[in-house]
Amino acid sequence: MNDYSPPRAYPISALYSVIRDAVLEVQRNLQAPDALIAGSFLTAMSIACQGDADVVLPTGQVRPLSLDVLVIADSGERKTATDSIVCAPIYAHDEEMAQKHSTALLTYKADRRFWEAQDAAIQRKIAKALNRGEDIEHLRAELIKHGEHEPSKPVRARIVHQNITERPLMEAMQGNGKSIAILSDEGEVVLKGGA
């Protein structure tokens, strides 16, 4: 007796028409399984909105609008190709943020050197005033005011992480509206990772 039954088609018709049409277009172009493509679209949609919205459950609990999606596919079923097409805007966003971070880091380094030079100058004035026995209260106030303007090192904004440990995960999620996605072509990397 054979208990095998072929897998049912993924309910693409239940998706909003614009998403359904996009799924069908990717399927025509890549010849990938419908469930694999739909999973990629659901993943991308969840990533795109999880930092901006929450869901109120029927019980009244508020939960993040995020999904845990696991797609099991054989080698050659076009998972990587599908994700690279469907998630292209997310990857492009991360690339843009990386470029902005590089520019901000250069500015920060210059600002930091300038701030340190000013700090050293104030400290020299304090040392001279102390050696002369002068009142340094105004210099102390200047040093405090200067300290309030210490440049902050820019933090790289990034949505997609391949492998992330617990501490960087918590740091990446600090801030209002921040969200991340842990995506990997190899599930073992995510399942055995620190997150």
N, CA, C and O of each residue as an XYZ file, in Angstrom:
780
protein
N       0.836     -1.177      0.000
C       0.000      0.000      0.000
C       0.882      1.242      0.000
O       1.782      1.352      0.832
N       0.647      2.164     -0.901
C       1.433      3.380     -1.041
C       0.668      4.549     -0.421
O      -0.417      4.901     -0.883
N       1.247      5.159      0.645
C       0.611      6.286      1.319
C       1.032      7.628      0.737
O       0.608      8.677      1.223
N       1.865      7.601     -0.301
C       2.369      8.852     -0.869
C       1.278      9.549     -1.670
O       0.610      8.940     -2.506
N       1.113     10.835     -1.397
C       0.237     11.631     -2.238
C       1.030     12.859     -2.656
O       1.780     13.409     -1.849
N       0.882     13.296     -3.892
C       1.668     14.444     -4.353
C       1.297     15.699     -3.561
O       0.155     15.847     -3.125
N       2.268     16.603     -3.375
C       1.968     17.809     -2.605
C       0.901     18.656     -3.289
O       0.840     18.753     -4.515
N       0.074     19.256     -2.464
C      -0.966     20.132     -3.012
C      -0.342     21.446     -3.443
O       0.705     21.846     -2.932
N      -0.980     22.106     -4.372
C      -0.506     23.410     -4.825
C      -0.636     24.425     -3.694
O      -1.571     24.368     -2.896
N       0.301     25.338     -3.639
C       0.248     26.392     -2.632
C      -0.931     27.310     -2.964
O      -1.158     27.600     -4.139
N      -1.679     27.769     -1.977
C      -2.875     28.584     -2.250
C      -2.539     30.020     -2.679
O      -2.866     30.978     -1.979
N      -1.895     30.151     -3.818
C      -1.505     31.455     -4.341
C      -2.731     32.343     -4.557
O      -2.645     33.563     -4.415
N      -3.842     31.752     -4.891
C      -5.056     32.537     -5.151
C      -5.537     33.281     -3.903
O      -6.328     34.218     -4.014
N      -5.069     32.874     -2.715
C      -5.472     33.546     -1.481
C      -4.678     34.831     -1.236
O      -5.030     35.623     -0.361
N      -3.620     35.034     -2.000
C      -2.802     36.240     -1.838
C      -3.476     37.428     -2.513
O      -4.277     37.266     -3.433
N      -3.132     38.635     -2.034
C      -3.620     39.830     -2.717
C      -3.177     39.778     -4.169
O      -2.118     39.233     -4.482
N      -3.984     40.342     -5.051
C      -3.747     40.195     -6.489
C      -2.366     40.674     -6.918
O      -1.730     40.030     -7.753
N      -1.892     41.770     -6.378
C      -0.581     42.272     -6.789
C       0.528     41.294     -6.388
O       1.490     41.111     -7.134
N       0.401     40.676     -5.231
C       1.381     39.686     -4.785
C       1.229     38.411     -5.596
O       2.218     37.830     -6.044
N      -0.011     37.977     -5.783
C      -0.269     36.770     -6.573
C       0.338     36.911     -7.962
O       0.991     35.986     -8.447
N       0.131     38.054     -8.609
C       0.666     38.267     -9.947
C       2.198     38.240     -9.946
O       2.818     37.714    -10.871
N       2.795     38.808     -8.902
C       4.257     38.802     -8.802
C       4.786     37.385     -8.589
O       5.798     37.002     -9.175
N       4.099     36.610     -7.750
C       4.489     35.209     -7.523
C       4.434     34.440     -8.843
O       5.357     33.695     -9.174
N       3.359     34.624     -9.587
C       3.202     33.911    -10.861
C       4.273     34.340    -11.875
O       4.767     33.518    -12.648
N       4.624     35.628    -11.866
C       5.665     36.089    -12.784
C       7.017     35.475    -12.446
O       7.746     35.039    -13.338
N       7.353     35.440    -11.151
C       8.616     34.822    -10.738
C       8.596     33.337    -11.081
O       9.611     32.780    -11.497
N       7.451     32.701    -10.909
C       7.340     31.276    -11.228
C       7.548     31.039    -12.729
O       8.226     30.089    -13.119
N       6.967     31.899    -13.563
C       7.164     31.768    -15.016
C       8.634     31.943    -15.390
O       9.155     31.222    -16.241
N       9.295     32.900    -14.752
C      10.687     33.196    -15.104
C      11.684     32.196    -14.540
O      12.675     31.882    -15.199
N      11.446     31.696    -13.347
C      12.425     30.827    -12.692
C      12.063     29.344    -12.702
O      12.930     28.490    -12.522
N      10.799     29.044    -12.910
C      10.332     27.651    -12.867
C      10.590     27.021    -11.492
O      10.893     25.833    -11.391
N      10.467     27.828    -10.449
C      10.650     27.336     -9.081
C       9.289     26.920     -8.529
O       8.257     27.353     -9.042
N       9.275     26.083     -7.488
C       8.008     25.655     -6.888
C       7.218     26.845     -6.308
O       7.795     27.789     -5.768
N       5.906     26.773     -6.436
C       5.046     27.874     -5.989
C       5.174     28.157     -4.497
O       5.172     29.320     -4.094
N       5.285     27.123     -3.669
C       5.406     27.328     -2.220
C       6.720     28.013     -1.870
O       6.764     28.844     -0.963
N       7.778     27.674     -2.572
C       9.078     28.292     -2.338
C       9.011     29.786     -2.661
O       9.509     30.611     -1.894
N       8.403     30.132     -3.783
C       8.281     31.528     -4.192
C       7.375     32.284     -3.225
O       7.711     33.386     -2.794
N       6.244     31.706     -2.888
C       5.332     32.361     -1.949
C       6.011     32.577     -0.600
O       5.819     33.617      0.031
N       6.796     31.612     -0.158
C       7.543     31.763      1.096
C       8.501     32.941      1.039
O       8.644     33.676      2.016
N       9.155     33.123     -0.094
C      10.061     34.266     -0.261
C       9.293     35.580     -0.211
O       9.753     36.545      0.400
N       8.133     35.625     -0.845
C       7.322     36.855     -0.815
C       6.816     37.150      0.591
O       6.848     38.299      1.032
N       6.352     36.128      1.296
C       5.890     36.335      2.664
C       7.030     36.822      3.557
O       6.837     37.691      4.407
N       8.211     36.258      3.356
C       9.391     36.683      4.105
C       9.688     38.151      3.832
O       9.866     38.934      4.764
N       9.742     38.526      2.557
C      10.062     39.912      2.185
C       9.023     40.890      2.727
O       9.375     41.962      3.220
N       7.748     40.523      2.637
C       6.698     41.410      3.152
C       6.808     41.566      4.662
O       6.632     42.664      5.191
N       7.096     40.480      5.351
C       7.244     40.548      6.802
C       8.422     41.435      7.185
O       8.313     42.265      8.088
N       9.549     41.260      6.496
C      10.735     42.078      6.769
C      10.415     43.553      6.543
O      10.809     44.409      7.335
N       9.707     43.843      5.468
C       9.427     45.231      5.092
C       8.553     45.956      6.109
O       8.684     47.169      6.275
N       7.669     45.241      6.788
C       6.724     45.952      7.667
C       6.887     45.652      9.146
O       6.224     46.294      9.961
N       7.729     44.717      9.531
C       7.779     44.321     10.938
C       8.274     45.426     11.868
O       7.940     45.418     13.052
N       9.050     46.363     11.371
C       9.504     47.459     12.221
C       8.483     48.573     12.365
O       8.638     49.457     13.208
N       7.440     48.535     11.546
C       6.465     49.628     11.523
C       5.102     49.271     12.084
O       4.290     50.162     12.331
N       4.830     47.997     12.291
C       3.479     47.608     12.709
C       3.532     46.407     13.648
O       4.483     45.625     13.635
N       2.503     46.283     14.449
C       2.304     45.127     15.316
C       0.929     44.537     15.016
O       0.121     45.151     14.318
N       0.674     43.366     15.538
C      -0.605     42.693     15.354
C      -1.276     42.557     16.720
O      -0.629     42.197     17.704
N      -2.553     42.843     16.771
C      -3.322     42.616     17.991
C      -4.045     41.287     17.809
O      -4.889     41.145     16.924
N      -3.711     40.324     18.648
C      -4.311     38.995     18.568
C      -5.738     39.032     19.116
O      -6.098     39.972     19.825
N      -6.548     38.035     18.803
C      -7.917     37.993     19.342
C      -7.957     38.032     20.872
O      -8.963     38.424     21.464
N      -6.850     37.621     21.507
C      -6.779     37.642     22.973
C      -6.443     39.038     23.502
O      -6.449     39.261     24.713
N      -6.151     39.977     22.598
C      -5.785     41.332     22.994
C      -4.291     41.544     23.119
O      -3.841     42.674     23.306
N      -3.509     40.469     23.018
C      -2.061     40.594     23.101
C      -1.528     41.270     21.840
O      -2.022     41.031     20.738
N      -0.522     42.107     22.016
C       0.131     42.772     20.889
C       1.436     42.050     20.614
O       2.260     41.868     21.511
N       1.617     41.644     19.380
C       2.804     40.886     18.974
C       3.422     41.528     17.735
O       2.732     42.204     16.972
N       4.730     41.316     17.536
C       5.376     41.863     16.349
C       4.813     41.232     15.081
O       4.418     40.066     15.066
N       4.789     42.009     14.048
C       4.321     41.531     12.749
C       5.516     40.920     12.023
O       6.072     41.514     11.100
N       5.892     39.736     12.456
C       7.037     39.058     11.856
C       6.708     37.588     11.679
O       5.820     37.043     12.334
N       7.436     36.972     10.792
C       7.194     35.563     10.490
C       8.470     34.758     10.666
O       9.572     35.273     10.480
N       8.315     33.514     11.021
C       9.389     32.543     10.972
C       9.057     31.644      9.792
O       8.087     30.887      9.836
N       9.853     31.727      8.749
C       9.581     30.955      7.535
C      10.723     29.971      7.328
O      11.893     30.352      7.311
N      10.372     28.716      7.172
C      11.344     27.671      6.878
C      10.905     27.002      5.591
O       9.802     26.461      5.505
N      11.770     27.042      4.595
C      11.474     26.408      3.315
C      12.462     25.268      3.128
O      13.676     25.473      3.146
N      11.938     24.078      2.949
C      12.785     22.920      2.682
C      12.730     22.663      1.188
O      11.672     22.377      0.627
N      13.889     22.768      0.557
C      13.951     22.595     -0.900
C      15.195     21.803     -1.262
O      16.240     21.922     -0.623
N      15.058     21.006     -2.287
C      16.206     20.258     -2.788
C      17.145     21.201     -3.521
O      16.742     22.273     -3.973
N      18.380     20.795     -3.631
C      19.356     21.557     -4.393
C      18.859     21.694     -5.837
O      18.396     20.722     -6.433
N      18.958     22.882     -6.383
C      18.522     23.111     -7.754
C      17.091     23.593     -7.893
O      16.626     23.816     -9.011
N      16.379     23.759     -6.783
C      14.983     24.216     -6.872
C      14.872     25.736     -6.930
O      13.767     26.279     -6.907
N      16.009     26.422     -7.006
C      16.058     27.863     -7.267
C      15.732     28.732     -6.048
O      15.221     29.843     -6.195
N      16.024     28.233     -4.860
C      15.773     29.027     -3.645
C      16.609     30.300     -3.629
O      16.078     31.380     -3.370
N      17.904     30.195     -3.901
C      18.775     31.362     -3.884
C      18.358     32.364     -4.954
O      18.297     33.566     -4.693
N      18.074     31.878     -6.143
C      17.652     32.770     -7.229
C      16.342     33.468     -6.881
O      16.181     34.660     -7.144
N      15.418     32.734     -6.295
C      14.129     33.316     -5.904
C      14.323     34.401     -4.848
O      13.800     35.507     -4.985
N      15.068     34.085     -3.806
C      15.300     35.070     -2.743
C      16.031     36.304     -3.266
O      15.733     37.425     -2.854
N      16.982     36.103     -4.169
C      17.730     37.261     -4.671
C      16.839     38.192     -5.487
O      17.063     39.403     -5.492
N      15.851     37.662     -6.167
C      14.923     38.501     -6.938
C      13.888     39.136     -6.008
O      13.671     40.347     -6.050
N      13.259     38.326     -5.179
C      12.171     38.812     -4.335
C      12.673     39.786     -3.267
O      12.015     40.786     -2.977
N      13.820     39.498     -2.692
C      14.347     40.340     -1.610
C      15.325     41.403     -2.112
O      15.998     42.046     -1.306
N      15.411     41.594     -3.418
C      16.357     42.563     -3.984
C      16.239     43.960     -3.365
O      17.266     44.571     -3.071
N      15.023     44.490     -3.156
C      14.947     45.829     -2.538
C      15.521     45.867     -1.117
O      16.074     46.884     -0.698
N      15.392     44.782     -0.392
C      15.910     44.732      0.977
C      17.434     44.693      0.944
O      18.097     45.387      1.714
N      17.989     43.870      0.038
C      19.443     43.814     -0.106
C      19.984     45.153     -0.603
O      21.055     45.580     -0.172
N      19.264     45.819     -1.500
C      19.682     47.134     -2.008
C      19.681     48.157     -0.865
O      20.584     48.990     -0.777
N      18.673     48.096      0.004
C      18.618     48.990      1.165
C      19.842     48.785      2.052
O      20.469     49.754      2.478
N      20.185     47.529      2.331
C      21.342     47.248      3.173
C      22.627     47.758      2.534
O      23.501     48.273      3.231
N      22.751     47.623      1.217
C      23.936     48.117      0.508
C      24.014     49.636      0.594
O      25.091     50.191      0.812
N      22.893     50.304      0.426
C      22.852     51.767      0.538
C      23.241     52.201      1.952
O      23.982     53.168      2.125
N      22.742     51.484      2.960
C      23.078     51.813      4.342
C      24.564     51.581      4.617
O      25.173     52.322      5.389
N      25.148     50.562      3.994
C      26.582     50.293      4.162
C      27.405     51.433      3.566
O      28.402     51.850      4.156
N      26.999     51.937      2.410
C      27.711     53.054      1.792
C      27.572     54.320      2.636
O      28.549     55.045      2.825
N      26.369     54.591      3.143
C      26.170     55.755      4.006
C      26.987     55.633      5.283
O      27.524     56.622      5.780
N      27.078     54.424      5.810
C      27.869     54.198      7.017
C      29.340     54.484      6.763
O      30.009     55.084      7.604
N      29.849     54.064      5.616
C      31.258     54.325      5.282
C      31.538     55.821      5.244
O      32.551     56.281      5.771
N      30.643     56.579      4.622
C      30.791     58.032      4.552
C      30.696     58.646      5.947
O      31.497     59.509      6.305
N      29.724     58.204      6.725
C      29.549     58.727      8.083
C      30.755     58.403      8.960
O      31.122     59.194      9.830
N      31.371     57.244      8.735
C      32.539     56.852      9.516
C      33.724     57.767      9.221
O      34.468     58.135     10.131
N      33.903     58.136      7.954
C      34.980     59.069      7.596
C      34.754     60.423      8.270
O      35.687     61.017      8.811
N      33.527     60.901      8.232
C      33.190     62.172      8.879
C      33.411     62.079     10.378
O      33.963     62.996     10.987
N      32.982     60.974     10.973
C      33.159     60.774     12.416
C      34.633     60.818     12.799
O      34.999     61.465     13.781
N      35.483     60.134     12.030
C      36.915     60.094     12.358
C      37.522     61.493     12.321
O      38.322     61.847     13.187
N      37.144     62.288     11.320
C      37.645     63.665     11.238
C      37.111     64.495     12.405
O      37.865     65.225     13.049
N      35.802     64.380     12.676
C      35.200     65.106     13.793
C      35.836     64.700     15.117
O      36.046     65.538     15.994
N      36.138     63.427     15.257
C      36.732     62.914     16.501
C      38.124     63.508     16.713
O      38.463     63.932     17.817
N      38.934     63.534     15.636
C      40.283     64.102     15.753
C      40.215     65.590     16.121
O      40.993     66.070     16.946
N      39.277     66.309     15.500
C      39.104     67.731     15.794
C      38.671     67.924     17.243
O      39.183     68.799     17.940
N      37.731     67.106     17.688
C      37.250     67.189     19.068
C      38.383     66.908     20.054
O      38.521     67.597     21.064
N      39.194     65.888     19.751
C      40.311     65.535     20.637
C      41.347     66.654     20.690
O      41.926     66.911     21.746
N      41.589     67.330     19.549
C      42.530     68.458     19.531
C      42.000     69.590     20.407
O      42.755     70.202     21.163
N      40.700     69.866     20.302
C      40.111     70.903     21.148
C      40.188     70.511     22.623
O      40.463     71.348     23.483
N      39.943     69.248     22.900
C      40.001     68.743     24.271
C      41.409     68.918     24.840
O      41.579     69.363     25.975
N      42.408     68.565     24.044
C      43.804     68.707     24.487
C      44.142     70.179     24.742
O      44.850     70.496     25.698
N      43.637     71.079     23.889
C      43.899     72.513     24.072
C      43.295     73.018     25.382
O      43.925     73.787     26.108
N      42.073     72.582     25.677
C      41.431     72.995     26.928
C      42.215     72.454     28.119
O      42.392     73.162     29.110
N      42.681     71.223     28.040
C      43.438     70.635     29.141
C      44.774     71.355     29.338
O      45.236     71.508     30.469
N      45.391     71.797     28.246
C      46.636     72.570     28.369
C      46.369     73.901     29.080
O      47.154     74.335     29.923
N      45.235     74.546     28.724
C      44.873     75.806     29.392
C      44.655     75.572     30.893
O      45.050     76.393     31.721
N      44.029     74.452     31.229
C      43.790     74.134     32.641
C      45.118     73.910     33.362
O      45.312     74.406     34.472
N      46.036     73.166     32.736
C      47.341     72.894     33.355
C      48.107     74.197     33.590
O      48.704     74.378     34.651
N      48.098     75.093     32.622
C      48.792     76.384     32.772
C      48.167     77.204     33.895
O      48.870     77.798     34.712
N      46.835     77.226     33.924
C      46.152     78.002     34.960
C      46.443     77.430     36.345
O      46.628     78.183     37.301
N      46.483     76.101     36.456
C      46.800     75.467     37.743
C      48.225     75.823     38.184
O      48.460     76.122     39.354
N      49.179     75.789     37.233
C      50.572     76.117     37.559
C      50.707     77.561     38.020
O      51.571     77.870     38.840
N      49.866     78.444     37.504
C      49.920     79.860     37.885
C      49.082     80.144     39.135
O      49.123     81.244     39.684
N      48.331     79.149     39.569
C      47.483     79.336     40.739
C      46.227     80.132     40.434
O      45.649     80.739     41.335
N      45.798     80.140     39.190
C      44.617     80.906     38.779
C      43.343     80.101     39.024
O      43.368     78.881     39.184
N      42.248     80.823     39.045
C      40.934     80.181     39.168
C      40.638     79.432     37.853
O      40.761     79.994     36.765
N      40.256     78.189     37.975
C      40.011     77.379     36.767
C      38.543     76.997     36.595
O      38.212     76.168     35.747
N      37.676     77.587     37.382
C      36.260     77.198     37.327
C      35.679     77.426     35.936
O      34.919     76.591     35.447
N      36.021     78.541     35.288
C      35.516     78.804     33.935
C      36.061     77.789     32.929
O      35.374     77.424     31.975
N      37.310     77.333     33.149
C      37.887     76.308     32.267
C      37.239     74.943     32.512
O      37.042     74.157     31.586
N      36.917     74.685     33.758
C      36.201     73.441     34.082
C      34.850     73.416     33.376
O      34.453     72.393     32.818
N      34.147     74.546     33.402
C      32.855     74.647     32.716
C      33.032     74.473     31.208
O      32.204     73.848     30.545
N      34.121     75.032     30.674
C      34.411     74.880     29.234
C      34.670     73.413     28.887
O      34.225     72.926     27.848
N      35.389     72.715     29.765
C      35.676     71.294     29.542
C      34.397     70.462     29.588
O      34.217     69.547     28.785
N      33.512     70.781     30.527
C      32.231     70.064     30.622
C      31.399     70.313     29.374
O      30.832     69.384     28.798
N      31.329     71.581     28.959
C      30.552     71.916     27.762
C      31.130     71.218     26.528
O      30.393     70.723     25.675
N      32.444     71.189     26.451
C      33.104     70.501     25.329
C      32.777     68.995     25.355
O      32.539     68.387     24.311
N      32.768     68.419     26.537
C      32.468     66.986     26.668
C      31.073     66.624     26.192
O      30.833     65.503     25.744
N      30.155     67.576     26.292
C      28.782     67.333     25.835
C      28.693     67.191     24.321
O      27.702     66.680     23.800
N      29.718     67.639     23.619
C      29.694     67.608     22.143
C      30.613     66.524     21.573
O      30.995     66.578     20.404
N      30.960     65.546     22.401
C      31.825     64.472     21.922
C      31.115     63.712     20.796
O      29.971     63.290     20.964
N      31.781     63.535     19.655
C      31.136     62.854     18.532
C      30.818     61.391     18.862
O      31.566     60.714     19.567
N      29.700     60.937     18.333
C      29.297     59.536     18.524
C      29.643     58.747     17.272
O      29.411     59.197     16.150
N      30.192     57.581     17.481
C      30.544     56.715     16.356
C      29.255     56.224     15.693
O      28.355     55.738     16.378
N      29.162     56.346     14.372
C      27.940     55.898     13.697
C      27.790     54.380     13.752
O      28.770     53.637     13.709
N      26.555     53.952     13.847
C      26.247     52.523     13.886
C      25.683     52.141     12.522
O      24.822     52.837     11.983
N      26.161     51.054     11.975
C      25.696     50.629     10.667
C      24.295     50.035     10.773
O      24.061     49.081     11.515
N      23.378     50.615     10.022
C      22.016     50.074      9.957
C      22.014     48.928      8.959
O      22.519     49.056      7.844
N      21.445     47.820      9.372
C      21.433     46.633      8.523
C      20.208     45.805      8.876
O      19.900     45.599     10.050
N      19.520     45.339      7.857
C      18.340     44.511      8.103
C      18.707     43.030      8.047
O      18.419     42.282      8.981
N      19.337     42.609      6.963
C      19.590     41.181      6.740
C      20.909     40.753      7.380
O      21.958     41.359      7.162
N      20.819     39.697      8.168
C      21.989     39.070      8.775
C      21.991     37.609      8.353
O      20.943     36.964      8.326
N      23.157     37.094      8.028
C      23.276     35.678      7.654
C      23.447     34.822      8.901
O      22.803     33.785      9.060
N      24.313     35.275      9.765
C      24.603     34.546     10.984
C      24.888     35.601     12.043
O      25.717     36.484     11.823
N      24.232     35.528     13.161
C      24.398     36.549     14.189
C      24.325     35.877     15.543
O      23.511     34.982     15.769
N      25.194     36.326     16.445
C      25.186     35.774     17.795
C      24.276     36.625     18.675
O      23.762     37.661     18.252
N      24.093     36.167     19.894
C      23.096     36.773     20.785
C      23.344     38.258     21.063
O      22.424     39.065     20.935
N      24.559     38.626     21.438
C      24.827     40.028     21.793
C      24.637     40.969     20.602
O      23.926     41.965     20.732
N      25.254     40.686     19.432
C      24.997     41.564     18.284
C      23.521     41.606     17.882
O      23.046     42.622     17.377
N      22.802     40.516     18.103
C      21.374     40.494     17.810
C      20.644     41.519     18.679
O      19.837     42.299     18.172
N      20.918     41.521     19.962
C      20.271     42.469     20.872
C      20.662     43.909     20.526
O      19.820     44.805     20.561
N      21.937     44.132     20.191
C      22.393     45.469     19.821
C      21.729     45.933     18.527
O      21.368     47.103     18.401
N      21.566     45.023     17.564
C      20.958     45.376     16.278
C      19.498     45.755     16.428
O      18.960     46.499     15.608
N      18.853     45.248     17.469
C      17.428     45.510     17.650
C      17.148     46.673     18.589
O      15.986     46.985     18.849
N      18.196     47.325     19.107
C      17.984     48.459     19.999
C      17.554     49.672     19.197
O      18.169     49.996     18.181
N      16.525     50.331     19.633
C      16.042     51.531     18.970
C      14.608     51.354     18.529
O      14.161     50.235     18.275
N      13.901     52.434     18.439
C      12.493     52.406     18.066
C      12.332     52.060     16.588
O      12.963     52.678     15.730
N      11.501     51.088     16.295
C      11.217     50.731     14.911
C      12.302     49.925     14.226
O      12.248     49.722     13.013
N      13.289     49.460     14.981
C      14.357     48.672     14.367
C      13.892     47.235     14.209
O      13.196     46.685     15.062
N      14.291     46.657     13.115
C      13.996     45.243     12.914
C      15.119     44.637     12.112
O      15.830     45.328     11.382
N      15.268     43.354     12.255
C      16.273     42.629     11.493
C      15.655     41.366     10.931
O      14.574     40.943     11.342
N      16.354     40.778      9.993
C      15.955     39.493      9.433
C      17.178     38.596      9.405
O      18.263     39.014      8.999
N      16.996     37.390      9.830
C      18.071     36.406      9.748
C      17.716     35.490      8.591
O      16.805     34.668      8.683
N      18.457     35.650      7.494
C      18.196     34.874      6.283
C      19.418     34.048      5.940
O      20.552     34.514      6.056
N      19.182     32.841      5.525
C      20.291     31.989      5.116
C      19.796     30.946      4.131
O      18.684     30.432      4.260
N      20.625     30.637      3.148
C      20.307     29.557      2.219
C      20.477     28.203      2.902
O      19.916     27.199      2.465
N      21.245     28.192      3.959
C      21.482     26.964      4.705
C      20.893     27.118      6.102
O      21.441     27.846      6.929
N      19.799     26.449      6.366
C      19.114     26.561      7.645
C      19.982     26.176      8.839
O      19.785     26.679      9.945
N      20.927     25.297      8.615
C      21.792     24.849      9.707
C      22.571     26.034     10.291
O      22.820     26.074     11.496
N      22.955     26.991      9.452
C      23.693     28.162      9.914
C      22.842     28.928     10.929
O      23.358     29.375     11.953
N      21.556     29.082     10.656
C      20.658     29.818     11.551
C      20.347     28.980     12.787
O      20.410     29.477     13.911
N      20.014     27.716     12.578
C      19.588     26.870     13.702
C      20.711     26.606     14.694
O      20.455     26.454     15.889
N      21.955     26.549     14.216
C      23.072     26.302     15.119
C      23.774     27.596     15.540
O      24.735     27.559     16.309
N      23.305     28.727     15.043
C      23.879     30.021     15.419
C      23.465     30.416     16.821
O      22.613     29.779     17.440
N      24.092     31.491     17.316
C      23.840     31.944     18.680
C      22.489     32.594     18.883
O      22.012     32.675     20.015
N      21.858     33.059     17.816
C      20.582     33.765     17.971
C      19.468     32.795     18.292
O      18.319     33.206     18.457
